[in-house]
């Protein structure tokens, strides 16, 4: 495809992924529930993930459910107080039969930034859930804005996070089926290390996508991975 201005897309959407969450015990407001992803891209096994001297994805769990637009506006208002490139979004996490709303912060440069973020959000009227034990795999639905470049008819590259790609799929599969085919595909192609999640993008119509995280993935590799997913989605009995 030739590069044209209309291939740059800024849109809202969501990502659904599974992460292992743990309590943040220190550098938080007293008696609040703050979670951290211990491995934000569990399917990726390359050597380029950062170590953990700074926070990974931080989830500030709210005491009640807020309007999503309200959270995005408050996040935008406080974002300028934190490092350039930091990202504040929101979503829901399902854990052991219960669902919680959160504000996610990514790109903070120190754990000491967490109570500062909580304080400024609290001043904006956000109340946080009281601390409770919360450790294990959880299903996360993250709602955010995406700056994308369309690099092929059905493939997009994230302009703010170049290790992220998205490709269109014909329907949204159930999470357990998606996990199953992802495990199968990754185990049957060599020299491809990537993490996968489900997503939705709001273009002219809503489209379902797979989000791929990987280092230096080429368009040809993305086309190859997409072809594998399309086959498995079209043949749901293949792995029975």
C-alpha positions as CSV (number, residue, x, y, z in Angstrom):
1,X,0.0,0.0,0.0
2,X,1.2,3.5,-0.7
3,X,1.5,5.8,2.3
4,X,-1.3,8.4,2.3
5,X,-2.6,10.6,5.1
6,X,-5.9,8.7,5.4
7,X,-3.9,5.6,6.5
8,X,-3.3,7.4,9.8
9,X,-6.2,6.6,12.1
10,X,-6.9,7.8,15.6
11,X,-9.8,5.9,17.2
12,X,-11.2,4.4,20.4
13,X,-11.4,0.8,21.1
14,X,-10.7,-2.0,23.6
15,X,-8.2,-4.8,24.3
16,X,-9.1,-8.0,26.2
17,X,-6.2,-9.9,27.7
18,X,-5.2,-12.1,30.5
19,X,-2.5,-11.0,33.0
20,X,-1.2,-12.2,36.3
21,X,-1.9,-9.4,38.8
22,X,-0.4,-8.9,42.2
23,X,-1.0,-6.4,44.9
24,X,1.3,-3.3,45.1
25,X,2.1,-3.2,48.8
26,X,4.2,0.0,49.1
27,X,4.3,3.5,47.6
28,X,0.5,3.7,47.5
29,X,-2.2,5.7,49.4
30,X,-3.1,3.9,52.7
31,X,-5.7,1.2,52.5
32,X,-6.2,1.3,48.7
33,X,-6.3,-1.5,46.2
34,X,-3.5,-1.1,43.6
35,X,-2.5,-3.9,41.3
36,X,0.5,-4.5,39.0
37,X,0.9,-6.8,36.1
38,X,3.9,-9.1,36.9
39,X,4.3,-9.9,33.2
40,X,2.3,-7.6,30.9
41,X,3.0,-9.7,27.7
42,X,2.9,-13.3,29.0
43,X,3.1,-14.9,25.5
44,X,6.3,-13.0,24.5
45,X,9.5,-14.7,25.6
46,X,12.1,-12.5,23.9
47,X,15.0,-10.7,25.7
48,X,13.8,-7.1,25.1
49,X,11.3,-6.7,27.9
50,X,12.4,-4.3,30.6
51,X,13.2,-5.4,34.1
52,X,11.2,-4.1,37.0
53,X,12.9,-1.0,38.6
54,X,9.9,1.1,37.4
55,X,6.2,0.1,37.4
56,X,4.8,-2.0,34.6
57,X,1.1,-1.6,34.1
58,X,-0.5,-0.2,37.3
59,X,-4.2,-0.7,38.0
60,X,-5.9,1.7,40.5
61,X,-9.1,-0.1,41.4
62,X,-12.1,2.3,42.0
63,X,-14.6,2.0,44.8
64,X,-17.5,2.3,42.4
65,X,-18.2,2.3,38.7
66,X,-17.7,5.7,37.0
67,X,-18.8,6.9,33.5
68,X,-16.0,6.0,31.1
69,X,-15.9,9.4,29.4
70,X,-15.6,11.0,32.9
71,X,-12.6,8.8,33.6
72,X,-10.9,9.7,30.3
73,X,-11.4,13.4,30.9
74,X,-10.0,13.2,34.4
75,X,-7.1,11.1,33.1
76,X,-6.3,13.7,30.4
77,X,-6.4,16.5,32.9
78,X,-3.8,14.9,35.2
79,X,-1.6,13.3,32.5
80,X,0.5,16.4,32.1
81,X,1.8,16.0,35.6
82,X,3.6,12.8,34.7
83,X,6.4,11.7,32.3
84,X,5.9,12.3,28.6
85,X,4.8,9.1,27.1
86,X,2.8,8.0,30.1
87,X,-0.7,6.7,29.4
88,X,-3.8,6.8,31.5
89,X,-6.8,4.7,30.5
90,X,-9.6,2.7,32.1
91,X,-11.3,-0.6,32.0
92,X,-12.7,-3.6,33.9
93,X,-11.0,-6.6,35.4
94,X,-12.7,-10.0,36.1
95,X,-11.3,-12.0,38.9
96,X,-12.8,-15.0,40.6
97,X,-16.3,-14.3,39.6
98,X,-16.3,-10.5,40.4
99,X,-15.7,-7.5,38.2
100,X,-13.9,-4.3,39.2
101,X,-13.4,-1.0,37.4
102,X,-9.9,0.4,37.3
103,X,-7.8,3.3,36.1
104,X,-4.6,2.0,34.4
105,X,-1.4,4.0,34.4
106,X,1.5,3.0,32.1
107,X,4.8,4.6,31.5
108,X,5.3,6.0,35.1
109,X,9.0,6.4,35.8
110,X,9.0,5.5,39.5
111,X,6.8,3.7,42.1
112,X,6.8,7.0,44.0
113,X,4.6,8.4,41.2
114,X,1.7,6.1,42.2
115,X,0.5,7.9,45.4
116,X,0.9,11.2,43.6
117,X,-1.4,10.0,40.8
118,X,-3.9,8.7,43.4
119,X,-3.8,12.0,45.2
120,X,-4.5,14.1,42.1
121,X,-7.3,11.7,41.0
122,X,-8.7,11.7,44.5
123,X,-8.8,15.5,44.3
124,X,-10.8,15.1,41.1
125,X,-13.4,13.1,43.0
126,X,-12.3,9.5,42.3
127,X,-12.6,7.1,45.2
128,X,-10.5,4.0,45.4
129,X,-11.4,0.5,46.6
130,X,-10.1,-0.5,50.0
131,X,-7.1,-2.9,50.0
132,X,-7.8,-6.6,49.7
133,X,-5.8,-9.7,48.7
134,X,-5.7,-9.9,44.9
135,X,-3.2,-12.3,43.3
136,X,-3.6,-14.5,40.2
137,X,-4.7,-14.6,36.6
138,X,-7.4,-12.0,35.7
139,X,-9.2,-11.1,32.5
140,X,-8.7,-7.5,31.7
141,X,-10.7,-5.3,29.3
142,X,-8.9,-2.1,28.7
143,X,-10.6,0.9,27.0
144,X,-8.4,3.5,25.3
145,X,-7.5,5.5,22.3
146,X,-5.3,4.1,19.5
147,X,-3.1,6.1,17.1
148,X,-2.8,3.6,14.2
149,X,-1.2,3.4,10.8
150,X,-2.9,1.1,8.3
151,X,-0.1,-0.8,6.7
152,X,-2.2,-3.4,4.8
153,X,-5.9,-3.8,4.0
154,X,-6.5,-5.6,7.4
155,X,-3.4,-4.8,9.4
156,X,-2.5,-1.8,11.6
157,X,0.6,-0.7,13.4
158,X,0.4,1.3,16.6
159,X,2.0,4.7,16.2
160,X,2.7,5.2,20.0
161,X,3.8,1.6,20.7
162,X,5.7,0.3,17.6
163,X,5.9,-3.2,19.0
164,X,2.1,-3.5,18.7
165,X,0.2,-4.5,15.6
166,X,-3.5,-5.3,15.1
167,X,-5.1,-7.4,12.4
168,X,-8.8,-7.7,11.6
169,X,-10.6,-11.0,12.2
170,X,-14.2,-11.9,11.1
171,X,-15.7,-12.3,14.5
172,X,-14.9,-12.2,18.2
173,X,-14.2,-15.7,19.6
174,X,-14.8,-16.8,23.2
175,X,-11.7,-16.1,25.3
176,X,-11.0,-19.8,26.1
177,X,-11.1,-20.7,22.4
178,X,-8.8,-17.7,21.5
179,X,-6.3,-18.9,24.2
180,X,-6.4,-22.4,22.7
181,X,-5.8,-21.4,19.1
182,X,-3.1,-18.9,20.2
183,X,-1.2,-21.6,22.1
184,X,-1.5,-23.9,19.1
185,X,-0.3,-21.4,16.6
186,X,2.6,-20.2,18.7
187,X,3.7,-23.8,19.3
188,X,3.7,-24.6,15.6
189,X,5.6,-21.8,14.0
190,X,9.3,-21.3,14.6
191,X,11.2,-18.1,15.4
192,X,8.1,-16.1,16.2
193,X,7.9,-14.8,19.7
194,X,4.8,-12.7,20.4
195,X,1.9,-12.1,22.8
196,X,-1.6,-12.0,21.6
197,X,-4.8,-10.4,22.9
198,X,-8.3,-9.7,21.5
199,X,-9.5,-6.3,20.7
200,X,-12.1,-4.1,19.0
201,X,-11.6,-0.9,17.0
202,X,-14.3,1.7,16.2
203,X,-13.8,2.7,12.6
204,X,-16.7,3.2,10.3
205,X,-18.1,0.1,11.9
206,X,-16.8,-1.8,14.9
207,X,-14.2,-4.4,13.8
208,X,-12.7,-7.3,15.8
209,X,-9.0,-7.5,15.9
210,X,-6.1,-9.5,17.4
211,X,-3.4,-7.4,19.0
212,X,0.1,-8.7,18.6
213,X,3.1,-7.7,20.7
214,X,6.5,-8.6,19.3
215,X,9.9,-7.1,18.4
216,X,10.6,-6.1,14.8
217,X,7.7,-8.0,13.3
218,X,7.5,-7.4,9.5
219,X,4.4,-6.9,7.5
220,X,5.1,-10.4,5.9
221,X,5.2,-11.9,9.4
222,X,2.0,-10.2,10.4
223,X,0.3,-11.5,7.2
224,X,1.5,-15.0,8.0
225,X,0.3,-14.9,11.6
226,X,-3.1,-13.5,10.5
227,X,-3.5,-16.3,7.9
228,X,-3.0,-18.8,10.7
229,X,-5.6,-17.2,12.9
230,X,-8.1,-16.9,10.1
231,X,-7.8,-20.6,9.4
232,X,-8.3,-21.6,13.0
233,X,-11.3,-19.2,13.4
234,X,-12.9,-20.7,10.2
235,X,-12.4,-24.3,11.5
236,X,-13.4,-24.3,15.2
237,X,-13.5,-28.1,15.3
238,X,-9.8,-28.4,14.1
239,X,-8.5,-28.6,17.6
240,X,-11.2,-30.7,19.2
